[in-house]
């Protein structure tokens, strides 16, 4: 990391790079978040070299990112770099970079956009806001319960898809046990609806 800082970009260059990765991460996923984290780490080192308080600089840049989220992304990037360093010491080859954003990470394979994102967006797009905007006094109790149940099921399904994208046994860190619990929680929540 110290050698990389010798070639550090100026803050004026880093700011748009960080903004670009934040926007791309919103759309594409984790590889951009890790790249943004790496750039933030680099900017933090540059601020230190320049005698500037990093978080003051960060807040002046207008990043569409909370400070706590930035800290999380920086931590994730540091952790990933540590994993790659351990792999390198053990002689495990790293994958070639697949895109420009992964070059900032040292050639890590991109972490693909979660498959559940499209499912969630599609599910959300089917919501008809006007259907649920009816005044409670204008509908029967039976219809009110049905509307609440529909929204509840939709909310549970969306949450399930989001969590399944992380907990599924085919995902890194996921497991059969975690998915079993998630399915049980979904069942309990659905039963609790009117």
N, C-alpha and C positions, 0 to 999 in steps of 0.2 A: 504494500500500500504506500509506503514511504517513497519508493522509486516512482510510483505512478504520480505522486503529488509534485515531483520535480517537473513534470510536463503538464501541470494543471492549467486548465483554461481560465481566462479571466472571468470574473463574476458576471460581466455583461454578456458573455457568451453562454455561461452556465444557466442563467435565468431563463432564456427562451428554450433551451434544451430541456430543462426541468418541466416547463409549462407544456411543451410538446409531448413529453412522456406521460404526464398526468392526463392530458386529453386522450392520448392513445390508450392508456391503461383503462380508462373508463370504458372504452370501446372493445379493446382486444384482450385484456387480461394481465396475468401475473408477470410475464416477462417485461412488460413496460413498467409495472410498478417497481420491479427490482432494478431496472435501469434508472428510473427516477430516483430510487434510493441511493444508487451509486453516485449519481450526479450530485445529490444533496450532500453526501459524505464528502465529495470532492469540494463542493462549495463551502462546507463547514471548515475544511482544512485551509482553503484559500482565505476565508475570513480570518481565521486564526493567524495566518501568515501576514495578513494586511492589518492586523490589530483591530478588526471590526467584530462586534458581537454578532454571531451567526443568526440567532433568532430575531434580532432586530432587522437584519438584512432580509431574512426570510419573509417576515411580515410586511416589508416594504415592497416586495416583488409582486404582490397580488396573485399569488398562486391560489388556485381553487382547491385548497387543501388545508385542513386543520393542522395545527402544530402537532397534536397528538398523533394524527395519522401519519404525518411526515416522519415523526420519531419511529413509528412502527415500521414504515417502509425502509428507513435507514437500518433499523435493527435486522429486518429480513434480509437486506442486501449484505450486511456484514456476516450474518449467519451463513448465507449461501456462499459467500466468498471463502469462509472458513471451511466449509464442506469441500469445496473445490481444491483448496490448499491441502487438506488432508488426503484427498484422492491423489493429488499430484505427488505428495510425499510417498504414497504407497505404490506409485507407478501405474495408477489407473488413468488411462487417457480420457481427456475431456472431449466432448463432442465439438465439432466445428460450429462456428456461429452460423445460424440460419438467417439472420437478418441484422441490419445495422444496430438495432437497439440492444441486441445481445452482445455485441462487441464491447460495450461498456461494462458488461458483466464478466468479461474474460472468456467469452466463447461458450457460454452455457446454452444448452438447447432451450428453445422457447417453451414456455409452459402454455399450452394451448388454451384458448378461450373456453371457459367452462361450457359444456354442452347444455347445461340447464338454462343458460341465459336466453337462448332462443325460445325455449319452452315457456319460461316466465314471461318474456315479452309478448308472446302469442297469447298466453292466458290473460294477461293484463289488458291486451288490446280488445278482448272479447267483453270486457266489462262495459255495461251500458249505464253511465252515470245517471241519466234521466230516469231509468227504471227504479233507482233507489232514492231518488230525490223527492218522492211523494211525501207529503205531510203525514205524520203518523195518524192524525185524527181523520184522514180521508180514506184509510184502508181498514179492512176488517182485521180482527186479531189473528185469524187464520192466515191471511195474506201477509200480515206483518211478520209472523213467525216464519213463513216460507221465504220472505226476502232476507230475513236475518240468517236463516239457514244457508241460503244460496251464497251470500257474502262470506259467511263463516267457512263453508266448504272451499270456496275459492281461495280465501286467505290461508287456510290450512294446506291446500294443495300447492300454492306458491311457496310457502315456507318449507314444505316437504321437499320440493324440487331444489330449492336453494341448498338446504342442508344435505340432501342426498348427493349433490355435486361434490361435497367434501367428505362425507362419511361412507360412501359406497366402497366396497372392498376393492374395486378396480382402481380407485383413486389413491394417490400417495397418502399414507397415514390412515386411510379408511379401513374398516374391518366389518366382518359379518356381524359381530356382536353390536357394533354401533348402528348398523342398518336395522337390525332386529329391534333395538330400542327405539329408533326413529319410527319404525312402522307401528310399534306399540303406542307411542305418543300420538301419532296421527289417528289411530283407532280410538283412543280415549277421547281426544278432542272432538272427533266427529260425533261420537256418542253423546257428548255433553251438549251438543247443539239442540235447539228446540225442534 
